[in-house]
Amino acid sequence: MTTAIQCEHDLFCGVNTPMDIDNMTDLEKKHLPVITAPKSVRKDERFEVMIEVGKHMAHPNEPGHFIDFIELYADDTYLARLDLTAKMTQPIMRMWVCLSHIHDCLRAFAHCNIHGTWEGRAKIEVLS
């Protein structure tokens, strides 16, 4: 017999998202990766994407507590990763992206060494 493992209070079990995006806790505000990108783009045209962790409330950036990476996906397609160090870097990722076919959303993942992985999303439409 298999017993289901409960991990709803374990920040390292799965990917964390805000329970209510309009009423986030301080923990959620500090960890949510916020994506800034156009709502629609033309197929195969470059556009800028910025991901900020701690945009709603500053995240600590010290040796014992920091964001160690940010990743960007178009739906489930991996696009980029930025590895960070404590103290000497800030959890902000800026890049140019080019999408060749339709995607529903951009997804950003940020990993905190104490509070696990967090996901932010931004809808995007790829026009012909």
Summary of the structure (lengths in Angstrom):
residues: 128
radius of gyration: 15.7
end to end distance: 51.8
largest distance: 53.0
contacts: 340
relative contact order: 0.27
helix: 5%
strand: 47%
